[in-house]
Amino acid sequence: MVEGSMTQGAGQEPVVRTATLRDFRVPPYAQTPVPPQAQVAPPSPVPHPGNAVVGDEQPEGYTPTERDLPVIRRGDTVQVQTVAEPRPVSDDGRGPLFVVGDVHGYLDELLAALGEQGLIDADGNWAAGNARLWFLGDFTDRGPDGIGVIDLVMRLSAEAAAAGGYCKALMGNHELLLIGAKRFADTPVNSGAGTATFQAAWLLNGGQKTDMERLQDVHLQWMSRLDAVVEEDGHLLMHSDTTAYLDYGSTIEDVNDTITAILTRNDADECWDLFRKLTKRFAFRDEGGSQAVRELLTTYGGQRVVHGHSPIPYLLGEVGTEEGEDSSGPVINGPHVYADGLAIAMDGGVTMAGKLLVVQLPLHD
């Protein structure tokens, strides 16, 4: 879930900091920390934790973020506490459907969450028979073992297929960022507001040097072939809560083929533009959000959008710390249902002492 600096665009009012955000701490790789005891007057824009820009300034247009983060009251949204349900077999013989939110290198937490759902055994091997498992992207950066996460997903894909099920993954914006950092390094790209590079953006947004050192061609090839959008059992699965996918095709197949073609052409500016668009967020969050979801569903099919990317603690107006030291941090019980019940957020905020979510669909409210 990378997103650049929260700059105040033309015609936008700065966000007044509220009590729910007063105590949050910007992670160490952000560029503009907010003092813990900052006063609410005069008002100033609140940076999104995890945002970072290249250089000392925060140029408008450097990143896809166009609006400041609003605080949404708990009463405006619903968190669904997931309860283990029987695993029915579908009419066509397929097993139950599970989705996984943003992992960001937290391999131990992922193993624990998959084990709790009975998807893997104590040795980390596939144990779910013909179950279907989708990862919603963002495997690396911020956490300690992104390559270990990718290796696990690749291995489980083979084991699940052999058992009659499958384990698949979607393209997240951090996959695009890691691919770009490896392929283009310090090659200047047209950021829309001056010079930028994938390497600088990757490091500023949680890139781990150990991941880069262990990154192999097989990992790059695997990431480059990931789909961006799929539809499963009436659920439109995608990484980012944005309508930018519409820029790449009017069908799911068109979107996936177009994005694969962009990565195949290996043009730095074109890849940067793709990265920027799929880093946009919050399209479903406030007034007009349900209409944005309906536009995607009308175009691509499905009854609900299921996404990662934007952490649930931000959508609920709660913020924890990257270090996990704040015992009063966010309490995430399950997915976040909003936009008139049409959108399900799956990023539990594992990077800020939240929860790595592994959930069976459909949700039982």
N, C-alpha and C positions, 0 to 999 in steps of 0.2 A: 504494500500500500504506500507507494511513494507518491508524494504530491509536493509541488514546490511551494515557494513562499506564499503566504496569504497576503497579497498586496491589495491595496484599496484601489479598485478600478474606478473609471470615470463614472460619476453619478452614484457611486456607492457610499453608503454611510458606514463609518467605522463601527465595529461591534463594541458595545460597552461590556466590560468584563463583569461577570456576576459571581455570586458566592459559590456557585457550583464549579467554576473554573479557577477560582482564586488561588488555590493551592497547588495547581499542577506545575510540574517541572518539565521543561523542554529537554528532550534527550541530548546527550553530549555532542551529537553530531549536527544538531541544529545550529543555525547561524545567529539567531537573534533571541537569546534567552529572555524570558519574562521574569522579573524579580518576584519572588514569592509573595512579597507584601506590597505589590504595586497598588496604587490608589486607583479608584474607578474614575477619577477626574484628574486631568482631562482624558476623555476616552481615546483609546488607540486600538488598532486592529489586533486581534488575538491570533498569533501564529498557530498553525495546526501542528501538533507534535509530530515529528517525523519529516516535516518540510525542511528543505535545505536548498540553498542556491549557490551557484558558483560566483565567488567574489564577495566583496563586502556589501554591495548594494543588493537590493531585491527588485530587479527590473520587472515592470509589468510585462506579462507575456512570456517570461522565461519558462514558466511551468503552466500546466493546464488549469490550475486553480483560478477560478474567476470570481468566487464569492467567499466571504468570510464565514466561518463556522457558526451557525446559530445554536443556541441551546434549546433542545426540544424536551419538554416536560415528560416525565414518565407516563402521565395520564394520557398523553397523545399517542402512545405506542403500546405494543404488547410484546412481552418476552414470553416465549413458550418454554416451559420446563419440560424437557424431553423425558419420557418414561419408556422403558424397554417394552416393546410390543411384540406379540407373536410375529413371526416372519412368514407371512402368507406367500404362497407361490402364485404368480400371476397366471392369467388364463393361457398365456402362450408359453408357460413353463419357465419363464424367467424368475430369478430370485428377487429378494427385497432390494430396494434402492437406498444407498447411503451417499451422503455428501460430506466433504471435509472442508473447513474454512482455511484461511491463510495460516501456513505453518511457520514460515520465516526462520527456518534453520533450527527449530526446537524439536530435535529428533526424539529425545526422551519423552517429552510431552505427547508427541504424536504416537509413539509406541504404546504409551499408557492409555490414550484415548481409543485407539483401535482395539486394544485388548479389552477395554471395558465393554465395547460393543460386540465382543466375540468374533471380530473379523480376523484377528491373528491369535496364535497361541503364545505360550510363555517364551518360546524361542524366536518369536517374531515372524513365523511362517503363516501363510494364508490358511485360515481355518473356517472360512465362511461358505464353502461349497460354491453354489451358483449365484451367490449374492453379487450385486453390482455396486461398485464404489467409484465415485467421481471426486477428484480433487479439483478445487476451484482456483488453483494457481497461487503464485507467490510462495515458492518453496525455499528460497534463499534470502540472504541479507538480514541483518540485525541479530539473528540468533547464531549459536555457536557452530552448527554443522549442517549447512545448506546442502552440500554435496552428499552427505550421508542421507538426507531426506530424499534427494533425487534417486540415489542408489536404491533406497528402500522401495520407492514407488515403482521403479523399473523392475525390480525383482518381484514384487507383489503382482505386477501386471502379468508376468509369465506364469506365476504360480496360480493365480486366479483363473487364467485361461485354461490351464491344464485341469482345473477342478470343475469347469463348466460355467464359471462366472466371469467377471472381468473387473479390472482396476484400471481406470483411465484418468487423464488429467487435462485441464484446460490451461491456456496461455494466460499468465498474469503479467502485469506491467513490470514486475521485477525480473521475470524471465527475459523480457525484451531489454531491460536495463543491463542484465548480466551478459547477454549475447552481444549487445552493443559495446560494452566495456572491453570484452575480449576481442571482438573483431576490429573495432575502430579506435580503441584506446584514446589517445589525445588528439585525434583528428578533429579539427574544428567543424561544427555543424551550425546550421542556421536555426537558432533558437527562437527567432521571431523578435528578439530584443538583444542582439549582440551575439558575441561568440560564446559557445558552450562546447563541452565535450562529454561523451558518454562516461569516460573514466572519472572525471570530476564529479559528475552527477551520481555515479554509482557509489563512490567513496562517501560522499556527503549524505547519502541516504541509506547508510547501514551496510555497505559492501564490506565483506570480510575477506581479508587478504588470504586467509587459509583456504577459503572456497576457490579463489582464483588460482592458487597454486595447485589445487587438486582437480581443477576443471579439465576434462578431457574431451576429445572430439566426439566421443559417444554421447556425452552429456549435451553438447551443443547441438548435435544432430537430433537428439530426442526432443529437446526444447523447441527447436526450429520447426518441428512437424506437428506440434500441438494444435488442436483446434481451439478456436476462440469462443464459439457458441455451440451448444447442443440443446436438443429437446428430449427429455426423458419423462414419460408418464405424465405429460401435461405440465412439467416443470421446465421452464426456459433457463438453462444454466449458463452463467457467464461470470467472469471475474469481477468486472468493474460496474458500479452503479452509475452508468452513463448511457446516453443514447448515441454515443459516437460510433457504435457498431453499425448504425444505419449508413454511415459514410462509405462502408465497404461492401455493400450489397443488399439486395432486397430479399434474399433467401439465406438460410443458414449455410448452405453449400457455397454460395457466392462469397459470403463473408470469410469463411475459412480458406477458400481457394485464393482469394485476393490477398489475405494476410500472409499465407504461405509464399505466394509469389513475390511479395515485397521482401521478405526475408531472403528468398533465393536470389533476388537481384543484387542484394548486398550493397545498396547505396546508403551511405551514412545519413544524408539529409532525409531520405525517404523513411528510413528506419526510425530516425528521431521523431519525425512527425507522427508516425504510428505510435511510438512510445508515449508521446505527449497526449495524444487523443485518448488512449486507453488508460491514462492516469487521471482523467477527469473523474469527478465523483459528485455525489449528492444530487443527482438528477431526480431522484424519487422522494426527496426528504420533506419538502414543504408544499405550499400551494402550487398546484400544477403537477405535483409528483406522480399522482395516480394516473394522470393523463399521459405522462411520459412513459410509464410502465405499459399502459394500454397500447401506445404506439408501437412499442417493441413486440408485444404479444400479437397484435394485429398483423404485423409484418412477418414475424417468424413462427408464430404459433405458440400454444401453451396457455395455461390458465394463471400461472404465477411465475414471476421472475425470482430466481435464487442466485444470490451474488455474494462475493466476499468484498475485499478491498477497503471499505470504510468500516472501521472498528465500531462495534456496538456501543462501547463506552462513550464515544463521541456523539453518537446519535441519541443517546439517553441523557446527554449533558453531564456525564460522569467521566473523570479522568484519573487514571492511576499513574504510576511511575514506571519508567523503563527498567529500573533496578528491582522492582517488586518489593521495596522496603516499606511502602505505605500500607499498613494493615487496614486502613479505611478505604482502600482502592475499590475499583469497580467489582461488583458481584454479578457475574454473568451466569445465569441459570440455563440459558438455551438460546435459540435463534431469536431474532428480532423481527417481528411482523409489523409492517406499516404500509403506507400508501393505500389506504382502504383495503388492507388485507391482500394486496396484489404483489407485494415484495417481501422477500425473506432475506435478511442480512445474516451472514454466516461467519463473519470475522469477529470472533470473541475477544480479540485484543490480547493475544498471548504475549506480545512484546511489551505489554504494560501491566503485567500481573493479572491479566484477564484469564480467559479459558480458550483452549484449542477445541473447537467444536467438531464432533463427528456425530451426525444426526441421520436417522432414518426418515425418509419421505414416503408418503405424505405425513405432514405433522398432524398430530391428534391434539387439537386445542383443548 
